[in-house]
Amino acid sequence: MRMRCAFLVLCGFFAGPGAVFAGPFPQQNAGRQDAGPGDGRSQSHYSPPKWPLPKIDDARVGSLGIRSVAGRHLTLYTDLPESQAVDELPKVFDAAVPQWCDYFRIPLRSAEDWRLVGYVIGDKDRFRKSGLLPENLPPFLHGYQRFAEIWAYEQPSDYYRRHLVLHEGTHAFMHWALGGAGPPWYMEGMAELLATHEWSGGELRLGVFPVSKQQTPQWGRIKIIQDDVAANRGKTIKQVTQYDVHAHLQVEPYAWCWATAAFFQGQAAYRPSFQRLSLNVRSRDDDFTRRFAEGLRGGWGVTNRQWELFVREIDYGYDLEREAIETRPSKPFPGGSLKFELAADRGWQSTGLQLAGGRRYRVEASGRFQLDDQPVVWWSEANGVTIHYVRGFPLGMLLGAVVDEQAPSAGVESLLHPEPIGTRTDLQPAHGGTLYLRINDRPSSLRNNAGRLDVAVQELPD
């Protein structure tokens, strides 16, 4: 069992309420306080261990300037001055435990007596002298977990300090409750997913997808991905799942593992399979990932297209559920005129029509829809509104793309470089493929949209 997490601090910025992935997490154990850990699970023979807590002489470490703050599940030792942000960390940790139980389907009563000891360290030498930073710990950059203890070095922001404690706490909970944490991509992806949080008014939400830079100071995962993609260092899902145990001595893998976990957790099509992965965390790493890949709905072609679109357009507030590409079985254009209803609050939607390369087609749209509801409702038609532009086109404009769904690139380039359609246009695709349509809007703004467009497609004579 590898209980280790080395963390790097990044410059990043965040603000405002976060969007939770289908949260709160599923309440699979509600009303089942009599069930034991692993009830109905493939690892039902596993019983959580009773990790011994370290014996600490509070008077001795207190004489060295190290104080303790206790909660129900975490006793924290620190040499940092008293402050609300530091002293409430055990309360934050206590609020995380029920959410960890919900996510991993562990009855809450099973964790009633689960306790850890944590250390938030300002002065390393002071903690070494006290014996609370043992010499037999391997070198780590910012955080580490071993059995019932977690260590974290002081961070530049209150948010990132909490994030680090929650990250290491997730590792500890998974190893304790599940008997393992899976391969590196899953172990670190889950720790990042469940540490990215919102803490406000004494309420904690885990699994938050930040909506702006100010919400999570020093986190910076989205910026890492944006920078990597811009520098042609973007990762495929397969590359992320191949990270080994040494990869996370660098910061970039944390961002890509978070993105992978967020991607699968954030979409209804993948969420059930992804959450079931916790049943297999004690499997061999290659078996773990293979089983997951085999269970993906739609296969790797659809998944890779969606992933590529996500990482190429990722930004704060990205709405994974609404941006999920809507596919349908496609067939050759049968002739005549065919009509479709296009949802304004969704991303790319397949018409199911295969257009032939070199042939001409007319696409016409009618109706109006809502683009926003603040401070008043913004109405738009298929030509969009020229007050704002997205992707170089007016906000709300009807866009189209002909996608070769069998292409090695999964056809994502067509979606990233769409054609403007508006209320009427004639298309003559250079290559054959399925016609996809969408309303032009930012991935973070679809939730304010409402209504539909009526779209008609007809093949034109030569």
N, C-alpha and C positions, 0 to 999 in steps of 0.2 A: 504494500500500500504506500503510495507516494503522497505524503501530506506536506505539500510544499507549494508556496506561491511567492515568486519574486515580482515586485511591482515597480514600475517606473512612473514618475510624475510627469505629466504632460501639461503644457500650457493650453488651456481651453476655457471656454466661457459659456454660460447658459442663462431662462427667466420665465416666470409665469407658470401656470399649472401644466403638469405633464400629462400626456396621453397614455393611459395604461393599456397594455396588450390584453384585451378581452378580460379586464380585471373587474372586480377582484378575482383572484384565482379560483378555479372550480372548487366548490365545497363538497368534494366527494365523501368526506367523513362526517358531514353534519349529521348529528343525531346518532352517531356510532361510537360513543365514548367507550363502549364495551369491547370494541374490536382491538386486536393487538396489532403491533407494527407488522406490515406485510400481509395482513388479512386479505386473501384473494389475490395475492401477488405471486409472480413466478419465483420470487425469492422468499417464499413464506417460511422457510426453515431458518431464516436469519433472525437473530435476536440482538438488539442493540447492546453493546458492551457497557459495563460500568467503569468508565474511565476514572482513575483516581485523580483527585485534585492535588495540586502541589501544596505542601505545608509551608506557609510563609509566616515569619515572625514579624507581625505588623509593627511592633515597637522598634525593632532593629531597622527595618527599611524606612520607617518613619523618621528615625534619627538621621537618615541620609537624604531626607527631603522628598520621599516617595509616599504619597497618600493613597487611600483606597476609596472607591465609590461603589456601592453594591446595589444590584438589582436582583430580580428573581432568578434570572438565568446567567447573568454575567457579573462577576466582581472585577472591577477595573482598577489597576494600579497605574499611577501616572505621576510624573514630576512636574506636570504643567500646572500653572496657577489656576485657582478656582475660577470657573466661568460656566455660564449656562450651557454653552455648546459642548464643553468637555464633560461636565458633570451629568448631563442628561444622556450620555452614550449608553449606559446600562438600560435606561428606559427605552431608547430606540431599539436596542437589541431585543428587549422583552417584546416589543411590538412586532418584531420580525418573526419571532418563533411561530405564532399561529399561522402566519402566511407561508412559511417554509413547510409547515405541516400540511396545509391545504394543497400546496403545489405538488408535494411529493406523496400525497395521500397517506399521511401518517396520522393516526388518531391523536388529537391534542392531549388526551390524558397520558399517552405514552411519553410525552416530553415534559410532563409536570415537574419531574425531579432532575431534568437535564441541566447541568451547569458547566460553565467554562470560567476560566480565569484569563483576563486579557491585560495587556500592557501597552499603553500609549507612551512612547519614549521621546522625551525631549533631549536628554543628555545620555548618550550611550555609555560613557564611562561610569556615570552614577549607577546605571542599571547593571553594568558588569560587576561593579564593586559590591552591589547588593546581592548578586547571585541570581537576579531575575532575568538576566540575559546570559544564559549558559554558554560556556565556551564550546560545547559540543553541538551547538546549532550550526548548520551550514551557512555560508555567507548568503545574505539576502539583501535586496535593495530597499524595499519598503514594507513588506508584510510577509508573515509566515504563520503557518498553523501546524501544530503537532499535538495530536490527541486533544486533551482538554485545555490546551493553552493556545492563545493567539497573541502575536506580537505585531505592533505597527509603529513605525516612526512617525513623528509629528509631521503634519502636512501644511501647506501654505493656506488652505481654506478649510472652514468648518465643514463644508459639503464633502470635500475629498477625504477628510479624516473619517467622517461617518461612512462614506463609501468603502474605505479600506477596511474598517471594522466589520461592516456587513459582508464584504467580499470574503474575508477570512472566516467569518461566522458561517457563511454558506458552505464553505469547504468543510468546516467542522461538523455541521449538521448532516451533510450528505454522507461523510465517512461514518458518523455515528449511527444515523438512522437507516442508511441503505447498505452499509458495509463496503462502500467504494464510491467513486465519483466518475467512473468512465475514462475514456481516453482524454488526452490533453485538450482537444478542441471542445469537448463537451464539458469537462470539468471547469475550465476557465470561462467558457461561454456562459455556463449557468451561474458561476460566481459573479460575473460581470452583469448578467441580466438581472439577477436578484439583488444586486447591490446598487444598481442605478435606480434612484428613489426620489420621492418627495417627502419632506418632513415639514409639516406646517401645523401649528396649533395643537401640538401633541399627537397628531395623527400621522401615521407612516403609510406610504404606498410603495410597494416594491414593483419592479418590472416596468418602470416609467420610461417612455420614449421621450426624451427632452424636447421641448418645443422651441427653445431659444438658447443662445449661448450663456446667458446669465443664470440659467437655472442650475447649472452644475459646474461651478468654477473649478478649474484644474483637471477636469475629466478628459475632454478633448478627443474622444474616440471618433466622432464624426469627422473632425478635421484630419485625423490620420488617414482615414479612408479616402477622403477627398484628395488629399495630397498624393497618396499612393496611386490612385487612379489617374490623376493628372500627370504623374511621372511614369505612366505605363507599368506600374508595379501592382496593379490590381490583382486580387486573388480569386480563383474559382472556388466553389464549395469543396471540390475534391482536394485542392491544395490546402485549404484550411483544415480539413479532416486528417491531413497527413502530418500536421505539426507533431514533433516528437517532444519528449520531456524536457529538452533543453531550450526549446524555442522561446519560452516565456521569460528568458533572461533579457529579452528585448521587448520594447513596448508595443510594436506594431501587431504582434500576434494577439494581444489582448483586445485590440480594436476589432480585428477580423473575427475573432471568436465571439465577441459580443454581437457583431453584426449578424453572424450566422444564427446564433440563438434568437436574436430579435426577429430575424427574417422568418424562421419557422414558427416561433411562438405567436407572431403577429398576424398570421393568416389562418382563417378557419379551415382551409383545405389541408394544412399541414399540422395544425396544433395538436390534434389527438395523437397522431403518430409520434410527434416530438415529445409530448408529455409522457408517453409510454416508455420512452427511453430510460427513465429512471428505474424501470423494472430490470434492466440489463446491465447496470453499472459494474457488476462484478464479472462480466463476460470479458473475454480477450478483446483487445482494442479493435482488431480487424473484424471479428465477429460482430461486435457492437455496431460499427459503422456500416457493415454490409447489410445487416438486418434492417437498419433504418433506410438505407438506399432502396432496398427491395420493396419497402412499404410505402414509398412516396406515390401519391396520387398523380396520375398523368405522366409519370416517368421523368427521366432526367432532362429530356428536351424542353418540356414546359417549365420545369424547375429552373434550369439554367437560363432560360430566356427571362424569367421573372427576376432571378438573382442579378443578372447582368444589368437589367433596367434599374433595379434597386440601388446597386452600388454606384452606377454611373450618375444617378440623379439624387443620391442620398443628401438629406439636409435635415435640419431640426424640424420636428413636427411631422416628418414623413408618415403618411397614413397608409400603412401596409395593407390593411384590409380593403380600403377603397381603391388602392392602386393595384390590387391583384388583377392580373390579366384574366379577363373572362374568355374562356375558350369554348368552342363547340365543334362537333364534327363538321368538317367542310366537304363541299361537293362542287363539281364544276357548275358554272353559271348556266342555268337551264334556258335562258332567253326570256324575253318579255321584260316586265318591270316587277321588281320585288321590293317590298316595304319592310322597314324595321323600326322599332322603338329604341332610342338610345338614351340611357340614363345619364343625367347631368352630374350625378354625384359619384360616378365611377371612373376608373382609368380606362385603359384600352379594352374594347369589347369587340369580339369577333362577330362578323356577319355570317360566317359559315360559307361564304361564297368564294370560290376559287376563280380569280380573274386570270385570263391568258395573257402572256407577254405580247406586246405589240398591238393588242386589240384596244378599242376605245369604249369607254363606259362613262355614262353621265350619272352623277350623284347630286341629288337635290334634297334640301332639308327645309322643313317648315316648323313653325311653333316657337314658343319662347319658354325660357326657364329662368330659375333664380340662381344668381352667382354669389350672393352674399345676403345677410339679413341685418347687418350692422353698418351704420346707425339706422339705415332704412333698407328695404329690400331692393337689391340691384337686379333689374330684369335685363335679359339679353336674348338676341336671336342668333342664328347660326353664323352671322358675320362677326360676332363678338363686339366688344366695346373697346374703342381705341384710347381710352383714358389710361389703361394699363396694358402692358405687353408681357407675355410669357413665351419662352422659346423663340422669341423674335416675331411672334404673331399676336394679334389682339386677344386679350383675355376673353374667353368664352367662344372663340371661333371653333367651328367644327374642323377637326383634323382627320386625315386618313393615312393609312400605311398599308402597302401590299407586302405581306410577310411570307417569305419562303420558309415554311415551318420545318422543312427537312434540311435546311442549310446547316453546315458545321457551326456557324456562329449563332445558331438558334434563331436567326432572323431579327435579332434585336436592333441592328443598325437602322432598319426601316422605321422602327418605333422611335428611335432617338432622333431621326431626321425625317419627320412626317411631311406630308403635303397639305397645304391649306386648301380647304374645300369651301367653307362658308355656306351660303344658301344654295349655290349651284356651281359645279365645275365639271369639266370633262377630264377623265384620267386616261392615260395611255401608259400603263406600267411597262418598264423595260424588261421585267422578268415576271413570270407567273407566280402566284401565291394567293394567300387568303387575305381578303380585305378586312382590316381592322379600323375602327372609328373611335373617337373620343372627343369630349369637350376640352378645350385648351385651358388648363388651370394648373396651379402649383400642386405638387403632391401633398402639401400641408394644408390646402384650402378646400378640399373637396367636401368636407363635412358641412360647409355652409351652403352647398348647392342643393337644388331641389327641382323636380320636374323632368321632362323628357323632350326630345326632338323626334319628329317623324322624318325618317330618311327613306328615300326611294332610289334604287339603283337599276339602271337599264343599260343593255348593251347597244351600242350605236352601230349602224351599218358601215361597211367599209367605204 
